[in-house]
Amino acid sequence: MNTKPTALVLGAGMAGLWTARVLLDHFDQVVLVEQDELPAQPAFRPGAPQARQYHILLLRGLQIMQQLFPGLDETLLEAGAVRFDAIEDMKVWMGGRWLPQFRSGQMMLSCSRVLVETVMRERLMEHPRLTLLEGGKAVGLVTGAENGSVGGARIRWRERGEEGRETKIRADLVVDATGRNSRAVEWLQQLGYPRPREVVVNSFLGYATRRYRRPHNAPDDWRMLLVSAQPPDKPHGGLVFPEENDIWCVMLAGVNRVYPPTEETGFLEFARQAHPELYEAIRLAEPLSPAYGYRRTDNRRRYFEEMSVWPDGFVVVGDAVGAFNPVYGQGMTISAMTALALDAILAQSNGDLRGVARRFQRQVGRVLDPVWLLATGSDLAWPETEGGEDLNALSARFARWYIGKLLAALPHDQTLRLAFLDVNQLVQPVDSLFRPRVAARVLRHWVRGG
Ligand SMILES: Cc1cc2nc3c(=O)[nH]c(=O)nc-3n(C[C@H](O)[C@H](O)[C@H](O)COP(=O)(O)OP(=O)(O)OC[C@H]3O[C@@H](n4cnc5c(N)ncnc54)[C@H](O)[C@@H]3O)c2cc1C
């Protein structure tokens, strides 16, 4: 192992935690700075407001967790996470029908986001070379020794609820993992770097999430119930997602500016409009919380990888680079995938950090490209969607047409269903859906379907 003295990670959300974990293999010291005071038990905190909403860790994310945090999946299960088969235990309403359920052998884990984050953080804190500093807000970068490089960050410490004194933390590598509200673009501009291209695709999706006690007489043909909205004119969707402590996390999702209400009657009525089975499942269940709404769901990408100049010593990860329509449940897994990419690049660098940040940022772009296509693709089918003009190239339009045909074939073809599951769960690249074996099946169904 070639070690460098210090890495500094700004933000202890999911991207910050995954990244801090890999940095421990390459740096003597890893310092994690978080603006919130972090709760000892799984609990909501203001710095990650989306955590009240349902969060699923995709299969690829679970695999990476098993690799980077061995045994953590068992810890989650002991804490009450639910294991379920991604097809057999998930009842899905899509395209006006229920998809067949059959054993896929692909086992997922479901629990609250606050539980995943807490057990990961606890595991990291066991590491003697990791320092977690709470109540510190990153407010800017510090220049490094080399011309144009970054050598640390300025942190403002919260004192008795007030914004307090400011200090500098020096580091050989600074990671911005501060999420959607990241100031990375402004920080870079202050150092004389240009603004990167930024693209927003917004289908005006809104969530409302309420937690219920799982009823004793809950249906036994599913563990998770998913009702998909259907473009262009069926904007009501929702799901029932099992969490620890026998909780049902019920999330209603409305697209195209049809937002789910958070008061009782409206919430239930929206569920009924999504599907009567969703409504029946929760109608008599005991609510454990109010319904919380959430609307900051646009796909937002900053193309740092296109910048002709990039400072050594600084990288941006997680939602700060690319935040996605959350319906596809990709964010936590993508940040795990980019953490692995950073690990590989640092391993190749032999301790020489020159050019590492730039190589990594380009690699992040490569990880995000196909996922961006998946996430924005179906958003463009909603009439109210804004943005995405750059996604109208012939190749992108063909890809969307083809995926539409593939989705239409899913109820009739288990092989295609499994192939799509792998891509949807980020286990296989999107390209795998275009392989001749898969394409032949899609086209056969299309032709037969008329
Ligand atoms: C409604 C909704 C539902 C979602 N559902 C899913 C899902 O089902 N599955 C999934 O994988 N992903 C989901 N996501 C995405 C997921 O939340 C994020 O992609 C993932 O958590 C990675 O985000 P992050 O760590 O970059 O940012 P965050 O999780 O937002 O964490 C950022 C952290 O940085 C801290 N911070 C912010 N500014 C500063 C600062 N200046 N200084 C210090 N600390 C700072 C914050 O307090 C926070 O702890 C969802 C997102 C939304 C909005």
PDBQT file of the ligand as one rigid body, heavy atoms in Angstrom, charges set to zero:
ROOT
HETATM    1  C1  LIG A 501     -36.622  11.613  -2.574  1.00  0.00    +0.000 C 
HETATM    2  C2  LIG A 501     -35.374  10.825  -2.806  1.00  0.00    +0.000 A 
HETATM    3  C3  LIG A 501     -35.400   9.451  -2.764  1.00  0.00    +0.000 A 
HETATM    4  C4  LIG A 501     -34.248   8.719  -3.037  1.00  0.00    +0.000 A 
HETATM    5  N1  LIG A 501     -34.318   7.359  -3.073  1.00  0.00    +0.000 NA
HETATM    6  C5  LIG A 501     -33.205   6.653  -3.345  1.00  0.00    +0.000 A 
HETATM    7  C6  LIG A 501     -33.229   5.234  -3.394  1.00  0.00    +0.000 A 
HETATM    8  O1  LIG A 501     -34.280   4.605  -3.271  1.00  0.00    +0.000 OA
HETATM    9  N2  LIG A 501     -32.054   4.581  -3.610  1.00  0.00    +0.000 N 
HETATM   10  C7  LIG A 501     -30.883   5.250  -3.800  1.00  0.00    +0.000 A 
HETATM   11  O2  LIG A 501     -29.851   4.614  -3.987  1.00  0.00    +0.000 OA
HETATM   12  N3  LIG A 501     -30.826   6.586  -3.787  1.00  0.00    +0.000 NA
HETATM   13  C8  LIG A 501     -31.942   7.299  -3.564  1.00  0.00    +0.000 A 
HETATM   14  N4  LIG A 501     -31.876   8.650  -3.537  1.00  0.00    +0.000 N 
HETATM   15  C9  LIG A 501     -30.592   9.315  -3.801  1.00  0.00    +0.000 C 
HETATM   16  C10 LIG A 501     -29.706   9.299  -2.569  1.00  0.00    +0.000 C 
HETATM   17  O3  LIG A 501     -30.319   9.955  -1.488  1.00  0.00    +0.000 OA
HETATM   18  C11 LIG A 501     -28.353   9.950  -2.883  1.00  0.00    +0.000 C 
HETATM   19  O4  LIG A 501     -28.028   9.790  -4.222  1.00  0.00    +0.000 OA
HETATM   20  C12 LIG A 501     -27.250   9.301  -2.094  1.00  0.00    +0.000 C 
HETATM   21  O5  LIG A 501     -27.549   9.446  -0.736  1.00  0.00    +0.000 OA
HETATM   22  C13 LIG A 501     -25.865   9.914  -2.333  1.00  0.00    +0.000 C 
HETATM   23  O6  LIG A 501     -25.950  11.227  -1.972  1.00  0.00    +0.000 OA
HETATM   24  P1  LIG A 501     -24.768  12.084  -1.375  1.00  0.00    +0.000 P 
HETATM   25  O7  LIG A 501     -24.052  11.376  -0.299  1.00  0.00    +0.000 OA
HETATM   26  O8  LIG A 501     -24.033  12.639  -2.509  1.00  0.00    +0.000 OA
HETATM   27  O9  LIG A 501     -25.640  13.270  -0.729  1.00  0.00    +0.000 OA
HETATM   28  P2  LIG A 501     -26.463  13.242   0.620  1.00  0.00    +0.000 P 
HETATM   29  O10 LIG A 501     -26.941  11.901   0.951  1.00  0.00    +0.000 OA
HETATM   30  O11 LIG A 501     -27.458  14.328   0.475  1.00  0.00    +0.000 OA
HETATM   31  O12 LIG A 501     -25.376  13.634   1.709  1.00  0.00    +0.000 OA
HETATM   32  C14 LIG A 501     -24.715  14.880   1.705  1.00  0.00    +0.000 C 
HETATM   33  C15 LIG A 501     -24.108  15.062   3.087  1.00  0.00    +0.000 C 
HETATM   34  O13 LIG A 501     -23.289  16.212   3.085  1.00  0.00    +0.000 OA
HETATM   35  C16 LIG A 501     -23.590  17.011   4.201  1.00  0.00    +0.000 C 
HETATM   36  N5  LIG A 501     -23.251  18.381   3.816  1.00  0.00    +0.000 N 
HETATM   37  C17 LIG A 501     -23.905  19.163   2.919  1.00  0.00    +0.000 A 
HETATM   38  N6  LIG A 501     -23.261  20.342   2.778  1.00  0.00    +0.000 NA
HETATM   39  C18 LIG A 501     -22.171  20.289   3.590  1.00  0.00    +0.000 A 
HETATM   40  C19 LIG A 501     -21.112  21.176   3.847  1.00  0.00    +0.000 A 
HETATM   41  N7  LIG A 501     -21.027  22.364   3.218  1.00  0.00    +0.000 N 
HETATM   42  N8  LIG A 501     -20.156  20.810   4.726  1.00  0.00    +0.000 NA
HETATM   43  C20 LIG A 501     -20.217  19.596   5.367  1.00  0.00    +0.000 A 
HETATM   44  N9  LIG A 501     -21.204  18.712   5.159  1.00  0.00    +0.000 NA
HETATM   45  C21 LIG A 501     -22.163  19.050   4.269  1.00  0.00    +0.000 A 
HETATM   46  C22 LIG A 501     -25.059  16.784   4.450  1.00  0.00    +0.000 C 
HETATM   47  O14 LIG A 501     -25.426  17.111   5.767  1.00  0.00    +0.000 OA
HETATM   48  C23 LIG A 501     -25.146  15.281   4.164  1.00  0.00    +0.000 C 
HETATM   49  O15 LIG A 501     -24.808  14.533   5.289  1.00  0.00    +0.000 OA
HETATM   50  C24 LIG A 501     -33.031   9.397  -3.308  1.00  0.00    +0.000 A 
HETATM   51  C25 LIG A 501     -33.003  10.786  -3.332  1.00  0.00    +0.000 A 
HETATM   52  C26 LIG A 501     -34.160  11.500  -3.113  1.00  0.00    +0.000 A 
HETATM   53  C27 LIG A 501     -34.106  12.996  -3.208  1.00  0.00    +0.000 C 
ENDROOT
TORSDOF 0
